[in-house]
Amino acid sequence: MMPLNCKWIFLFGLVLFSHGCYGFYLPGSYMHTYSTGDKIYAKVNSLTSIETELPFNYYSLPYCQPQDGLKKSAENLGELLMGDQIDNSPYRFRMNVNESVYLCTTKGLKEKEVKLLKQRTRDLYQVNMILDNLPAMRYANQKGITIQWTGFPVGYTPSDSKEDYIINHLRFRVLVHEYEGSGVEIIGTGEEGLGVISEADKKKASGFEIVGFEVYPCSVKYDPEKMSKHNMYDKVDPVNCPSELEKSQIIREQERVTFTYEVEFVKSDIRWPSRWDAYLKMEGARVHWFSILNSLMVIFFLAGIVFVIFLRTVRRDLTRYEELDKEAQAQMNEELSGWKLVVGDVFREPECSKLLCVMIGDGVQILGMAAVTIVFAALGFMSPASRGMLLTGMIILYLFLGIAAGYVGVRLWRTIKGTSEGWRSVSWSIACFFPGIVFVILTVLNFLLWGSKSTGAIPISLYFILFSLWFCVSVPLTLLGGFLGTRAEAIQYPVRTNQIPREIPARKYPSWLLVLGAGTLPFGTLFIELFFILSSIWLGRFYYVFGFLLIVLTMLIVVCAEVSLVLTYMHLCVEDWRWWWKAFYASGSVALYVFLYSINYLVFDLKSLSGPVSAMLYLGYSLIMAVAIMLSTGTVGFLTSFYFVHYLFSSVKID
């Protein structure tokens, strides 16, 4: 696999040096143009449900199969981890040919098939179809409001009936745009690979491009004896979706189900680069924008006040201290309390120093991965048209950022210990700590998915691939980073550490209470965006406001740095020199609020989520997210506090 950075360097090279380039599209799949009558086959993805969050194979249900047999589409690492399983389907369209087509009639439904169909229907499972890389979109009216969904239900259960009915007739509406192929060069990156349409190919590129794919499902009762005489793709009479239950196809033993579909091609003014706009429209967009901007304004205001007051206080202390002569400084040290009295203990080695170095190293790795991924996504490189690309990019970035993790962790270890001895152990621990936590949680969840026979279960082969990537890429790079950390210039402490630790005065309140409370301010920058991210993950909605997410990430980093810095200064002022771990958890405690908010979201927003397996999946993935947030935000807070304390005590003349 070509590394992500090399891929984009190659892409930009094509853009810069291609002759006569008037414009290009980034990214998405390569644009296909079709001539009238060209055959186009739809694909099917895994069945999904917001009730269970357990994906299943489309052909686990008694649907019609393609004449040429099942063929799986090539899937990337991200698609496999997300449980996508894309197969070919018998649904065949011919460009600009409106027709009503017969597919097949099943044999009499067996007891096992009936039970499975009823279960999938009542769990609100959706069929996800794809045409020219566009998901099928369905529009539904609820209380006069038009709601758009991707996919269509397996079946439905009327409120006034105990019976279940299967969706066996689909009416497709394919939006097409006539493309002339003049004056444009197109470049794309998607599942079909990288390609350019040049001047020589313009004539071949002329035709129709698919810019929309809508589906209107219904249940129709057919005469199986009559319909089974047809062959696949025979034309049949169009049908009107019945409103009476007697004319709908019931799910019952020995029932023979006939599957048909209609397709209508409609010319549209939508152009190919804009065809994803309909999918990326966020519900409550005004509320989303207003909430984000309002939150950013509040955070800017609070952070500005804290920063200004804090700078004035520290500067006044430093100025006052510098203006005194040595005798006055000695007298001041005896009479006054504050951060100046812990000068001999402020750089004393913290408890569990190795664990701290490991967590800081992993935090740098996760933060770097998140920042680079969000920047790329905000620039448009992580298109939803390329399924799984976001997750694949994150994994690749995480692997290659092992060198930064090893460097920072070992250099901090060398600073604390004063020697490079033991750096290999630290590097190995950095390489194993966070991946080990993720591996344990995913393995437990995978056993649950295997027991449910879900396509979301990670196959053994993928486990081996992930382990190989980790062992062959991440571990060597982390060790290389650790080696570079031993060769880097050591950070020298500006003051000496006393042999006997200074006694810390008793306080009226425990320090951990202040540390936990400090996480509320960073959480204030995050919780609104967190709602949309959770909705995207668990309710199947598209999330594509990475520009906002980049701003929120920047604000989160700034606020975490300031909160940790202020809390460290407060602890030093009350002669508490044990600031190392408190600086980490002052900002890292935001992860606790994120996890609690995730539980709140599960209870109040995911009311439809049913079953202990689904709840365990949700909590397991939420725990991984919380640990990653704790390591990354804690790292920001600690590094800021470390350099602040180093600057503070190197700015005063202390013997």
N, C-alpha and C positions, 0 to 999 in steps of 0.2 A: 504493500500500500504506500502510495506517495505521501510523505509527510504533509500536513496541512499547510505549513508555511511555504514549502516548495511549490505546492499546487497553486497557491495564490500568486507567488512570484512569477510562475510560468504563465498564469492567466493574464497578469498585468503586462508581461512582456508581449503577449499576443495582441493585447489592446493597443499598446504603444507603437508597435512596429507593423501592424497590419496596414496595408495600403488602402487609402481612400475610406477610412472608417468614419461613418457619419454618426453612429450611435451603437450602443451595445446594451444588453439586458443582463443584469446580475441579480441573484443567480436564478435557480429554477431549472426545470428540465429544458432540454433542447426543443425548440419550437418545431412542431410537426405541421405540415400543410397537407391537406388531402384533396384529391380530385373527386368529382361527383361519382358515386358508385364505389369508392374505395371502402374495403372492409375494415372495421374498427372493432376490436374486442375489448369489452370491459373486464376489469380484474376485481377480485374480491379479497378483502382483508379479514382479519379475525373478527368474530362476533364480540361486541363489547356491551357492557352495562354499567350504568352509574349506581346500580343497586348492589352489585357484588364486586366490581372492579376485577373480575376474573375473565380474561379473554379466552375464547374457544375457537377452534378451527371451524371455518364456514361449512365444510363438508362433514362435520360431525352430525349435522342434521340431514334429513332425506331430501336434499335438493338435487336438481338436474346437474349432471356432470358433462364436461365438454366431450365432443366426439373423439378428439385426438388424445384423450386422457389428461390427467392432472399434470401441470407443470408449474413448479414453484418459481417465483421471480427471485432474482438475486437480491439478497438483503445485506445491508451493512450492519456494523456492530451495534449501532444505536437502535435500529429496528428490531434486532433480535432481543436486545435487553428490554425493550418496551413491549415485547410480546406480539409484535406484528408478524403475521404469516400471510403473505400475499400470494394468491394462486390465480391461475387463469379461470375463466368462467365461460359458460356456453352463450352468454349474452353477446350477440353479434349485431353490429349496426352497419349500414351502408350510407356513406356520406350523401346527405340531401335526399335520401329515399325514405319517405314516411311510410311505415308499414305496421301491420299487426301480425305477430308471429307466434307460432306454437313451439314450445320447447319440449316438454315430455309429460307423461303421466306416470306417476309412481305405482308400484305394486301396493296391495293393501297394507296400510300402516300396521306395524307390529306393536305389541304392548310396550316394548322398550322405547320405540320411536315416539309413540304417543306420549309416554311419560316425559321423555326428554323435550319434546316440542312444547308441552304444557309448562314445564319448568322454565324453559327459556323465555316463553311468552310472559309468564307471570313475574319473571325477574327483569322484565323490560329490556331484553337483549335487542341490539340493533345490528342490522346487516350493513356493512361498510363496503360500498362499491367505488371503483376508481375508473375513470375514463380519461385517457390522455393526461394522466397524473392529477386529475381533478377529482376530489371526493364528491359523491352524489349528495346533493343538498335537497332537503325536504322543507316545505313551508306548511305550517299548521296554524289554524286560527283558534285562539283560546280567549274567550270572553271579549271578542272583537279586536284582539291584538294579534298581529301576525308574528309568529315565532319561527325562526329558522334553525334547522337541525342538520347535522351531517348524518347520512344513513337513514334507514327506515326500519320499523320494528319487525321482528320475526312473526308476530301475531298480535292479537288484542283480545281483551276480555271485556265485553260490554258491562256497564254498571248494573243493568237490569237482568243479567244472565250469569249462570254459573259455568257456562260452556266457554271454550276457547276457540278462536278462529285464526287460521293461518293466512298470511299474506301470500297470495299465489299469482297475482296479476300486477304488473308494474307498467305505469305509463311514464315514459322518459321524455324529457324536453331538453334537446341539445341545442345550445346557443352557438352559432358559428359566425365568424367574421371573415369576409372575403379579403384575402391578402394578395396584393399586387406584386410584392417582391421588388420594389424599386426604391433606391436611395437609402437602404438600410443594410447594415451588416449586423448580424445577430450572433452573440456569443452566449453560451449557457453552460451551466454545470449542474447536472442532476443525475438521476439514476441511469440515464442513457449515456452519460459521459460528457466530455468536453468537445465542442465542435464550433465551427464558424461557417456561416453561409456567406460566401464571397460573391463577387460580381458574376463569376462564371456559372454560379448555381441559381441565379435569381429566377430564371425561367422555370427551373424545376421547382423552386420554392413557391411559385404562384399557385394559389388554390384557396382552400378554406381551412381556417384554424379554429379549433374548439375553444370557446371562451366561457362556457357555462354548462353545467350538468345537473339537471333537476330531476327528481323522481317523485311520482305521486302513487303511493301504494294502495291497494285495495284487495279485498277478498271476494272471489267469485266462485259460485258453485257451478261446475260443469258436469256434463254427462260423460263419465269416464269411458264408457263403451264406445261412444261416438268419437271422442277426442283421441283415443288411443290408436285410431286408424290413421292418424296423421303421422308424418315424419318430422323430425326436428327441422325447424326453419320454414315449414309450410305456412303459407298465409292463411289467416283465419279472420273472421269478421270482428271488427272492433266492438268492444263491450263498454257499457256504462257501469261505473262502480255502483253496486246496489246499496241501498240504505236499509233494506229489510234483511234481518238475520237469516231468514229462510233461504235467501238467495246467496248467502255467504258460505265459504268452505269451512265446515266444522272440523276440529281435530278430534278424531275418534278412531277406535280400532277398526281395521279392515276398510277404512275409507281410502279411496284412490284419489290422489291430489293431482290436478292438472295445472301446469305452470305455463303462463303465456305472458307476453309483453307487447307494448306498443311503443313506437318511437316517433317523435316529431322533431324535425329540424327547423329552427327559427333563426333567421338572420338577425344579427345584433350589431350595434355600434361600438360595443365594448372591444377594445383592442387587446391583443395578447398580453402585453406587460401589465395590464390592469385587471386581468381575469381573477386574481386572488382577492381583489378588494372586497367582494361580497362576503368572503369567508372571514376576513380580518376585521370586520366591523364589530367593535366592542359594544355590548349591551350597556346602556346607561353611560354613554361616552362622555356626556357633559359632566355627570357626577364624578366620573373617573378623573377627568382633567382638573376639575375644580378641587377635588379632594387632594390630589397630588400637589398642585400648586399651593393650596392653602397649607398643607403640611410642610412643604419646603420653606414657605415664608415664615412660619412659626419657628421652625428649627434654625433658620438663618438668624432670626431675631434673638432667640435664646442663646445660641452659640456665640453670637456677637457680644452680647452683654457679658457672658461668662468670660470670654476671651479678653475683653477690654479691662474688666475689673481685675482679672487675674494678673495681666501684664503690669498694671499699675501697682499692684501689691508687691509683686516680686521685684520690680524695678526700684520701688521705694526702699525695700529691705536691702537690696544690693548697694544702692547709692549711699544709704546711711552707713552700711558696714564698711564701705571703701573709704569714707571720709574720716573714719576714726583712726587714730594712731594705734600702734601695737599695744600700748598699755591700756588704752580705752577698749580695744577689742578684747583683751583678756578679761577686763572688768565686766564687759558686756556679756561675755560667755558665762561668767559666774552668776550674773544677776538675771539674765533673760532666759526664757525658754523658747524653744522653737526648733526649726530645722537645722540651725547652726550647731546645736548641741549633739546631733547624731552624726557628726562628721567622721567619727572613728568607727562607725558601725554601718553606715549607709550602703557600703559596698561589701558587707559581709555575705558569705555564700549562703544562698537560701536553702531551705529544706527541699529534698527531692530535686536537686539541681539538674540531674540528667533528664528527668521527666519534663522539666520546664524547657530544656533545650530541644527535646524531641517534639514537644507540642508547638513550640515556636517555629521549628523547621517545617512541620506539616502545615501550620497555619499560613506560612509564606507560600507554600505550594498551592494550597486551595485558593488563597486570595488571588494569586497570579492567574490561576486557571479561570476563576470567575470573572476577573477584570478583563482579560483578553477576550474571553468568549462573548461577554456582553458588548464590548467595543466592536467586535466583528459582526455580531448580530445587529447592533444599532446602525452599522454601515450597510447592512443589507446582505451580508454574506451567508447568513443562516436562514435561508428561506424555508417556510413550511412546505414548499413544493418538494424539497429534498428531505423526505421523511428520515428521521434518525440522525440527520447531519449534526444537529445541535449536540446531542449526547455523544456522538462519535468524536466531534471536535473537542469536547470537554475532556474525554478520556485521553486523547492524544496529547493535549496540552498538559494534563496532569502528569502523564508519563515523562514528558520531556522537561518539565519544571522540577523534576527530582534533583537536578543539579543545583538549583537555587536553594531548595530545602536543605540539602546536605551542607552547602556552603554556610548558610546563615546559622544552622543548628550547631555545627562544629566550631564556627568562629565564636559563638556565644559560649560554648563549653570551654574553649581555650581561654576566653576572657575571664570566666568565673574561676577556673581551676589554675590558671597561670601556666598551663602546660598542655601539649597536644596529646598526652598519653590517654588512651581509651577512645580516640576519635572513631575508630572502626566500629566499636560497639554502639556509639552514638549514631553513626550513619546507618547501621543496620536497623537500629530501633526506629529511626525516622522513616526508613523505607517500609517498615512493617506495621507501624502503630495505627495510622488511620485506615490503610487497606485491610489490616487485620480486623478492625472493628466492623468495617463494611462487609467483609467476607463472612464473619460470624452471623451478622444479622441477615444477610442475603441467603445464607445456607439454611437457616431456620425457616425463613419465609419460603424458600424453594421447596422444602419438604411439604409445606402446606399446599403449595401450588401443584406439586407432583401428585399429592393425594387427591386433589380436585381435578386432575387431568386437564389442566389449563395450559394454553399455549404461552402463557406468561412465565411458565417455569423455564429456568435457564438450563439448556441441555448440557450434558457432561462435556461434550466437545467444546462448547463455548467457555465452560469453566477452565478447560485446559488452555484455550486460546488466551483468556484473560490472565491466567497464571503465567503463561509464557511471556506475554507482553510485560507483565510486572517484573518477572525475574530477569528477562533479557534486556529490558530497556530502562525501567525505573530504578531498579536496584543498582546496576552499574553507574548510572548517571548520578544517583545519590552518593555513592561511594566516591565518584570523581569530584563532586561538589564538596564532600567532606575533606578530600585531599587538598583541594584548592583552599579550603578554609584554614587548614593547618599552615599553608604557605602565605596566607594573607598577613598583613601587618596587624599585630595584636592591639586591641583597644586597651590603652593604659588608664588605670584609675587615677584621678587627679589628687586623691588623698590616700593616706595609709589607713589600714584597718587595725584597730586595737585587738590585743590578744583576748581580753575579757569583755564579753558582750555587755552593753549598757542595759540597765534595767528599764523596762518600759512602764511608764506610769499607768495606774489603773484608770479606767474610763467608766462613765456612767452607762454607756450603751456598747453593745458588742460591735466590733468593726465589720463583721460579715453582713450586718443589717444594712450598713451604708453601701457596702459593695453590691449587694443584691438590688438595692434601690437605684444604684447608678445605671442599671441596665434599662430603666424605663425610658430615658431620654433617647438612646439609640433606637429603641423599639418604636418610638413615636415616628421616626422617619420611615420605618419599614412596614408597619402593620397594614396600611391601606394597599400598598402594592402586593403584600403577602396574600391578601384576600383574592386578588385577581390571579396570582400565580397558582394558588390552591384550586381555584375554580377551573383554571386551565388544565391542571393535572387530573383532577378527580371528577370534573363534570364534562370533560371532553371538549372544552372550548379552546379556540385558538388564542394564543397569547403572542402578540407581535408589537408591543409598545416598548421595545428595547431602548429607545431613546429616553423614555421616562425612567426605565430601570437603571440606565447608566447614571442619570442625575441622582437618583435615590442612592445608588451605590457610592457615589462620590460624597454625598451628604453623610451617609452612614459612616464612612471612613473618617471624615472630618469630626463628626460628633463623637465617635468612639475615641479618637485621639484626645479630644479636649476633655471628655468626661474622665478618662483614665488619668490624664495629666493633673487635673484639678484634685481628684481624689488622692493621688500620690502626694501632692503638696499638702493636703489637709492632714494626712497621716504623718508626714515629716514634721509638721508644725506642732503636733501633740507628742513628739519624740518617739514615734513608732517607726523604727527603721526597717521593719519587715514589710517592705513595699513590693517586692518582686511578684509574688503570687496575687497580691491584691490589685496590682496594676493590670495583671492579665484578666482577672475575673471581673474587674470593674466594668470593662467593656464586653467581656465574654459572657457576662450574665444575661445579655440580651437573648442568648440562645434559650434560656429557661422560659422567657416570656414567649418566644416563638413556639416552643413546644406546647406550652399551656394554651396559646392561641389556636394551635393545631387541634388540640383536644376540644376546645370550644367550637371550632369549625365543624368537627366531626359530630358533635352533639346537636348543634343548632342549625347548621347549614347542610349537612349530609344526612338528613333524617331518613332518606331513602336507603342508605347503606345498610344492608342486612347480612346477618350471619357473623359468627366469631372469626371465620377465616378472613373475611373482608376487613373487619376491624383490626385484626392483627397485621394485615398487610399495610393498612393506613398508618398505624402507630409505628411499625417497623421503618417504613420509608420516612416518616416524620422524625424519628429518632436519628436516622442518618443525616437528615438535613440539619437538625439542631446541633449535632456534634460538629459538622462542617462549619456552621456559623460560629459556634463557640471558638473553634481553633483559629478561624480567620479574624474575627473581631478582637479576640483576646490578643492575638499577635500584634494587631495595629496598636492597641492600647499599651501593651508592654514595651514595644520598641519606642513609641513616643515617650513614655515615662522614663525609659532607660537613658535616652539621649538628653532628655530634660534634666534629669538628676545629674548626669555627667556634666552638662553645661553649667548647671547651678553651682556645683561645688568646685568647678574649675574656674569660676568667675570671681571667687573670693580668695583672699590671701590668708591661708590658715596654716599655722606651723604644726 
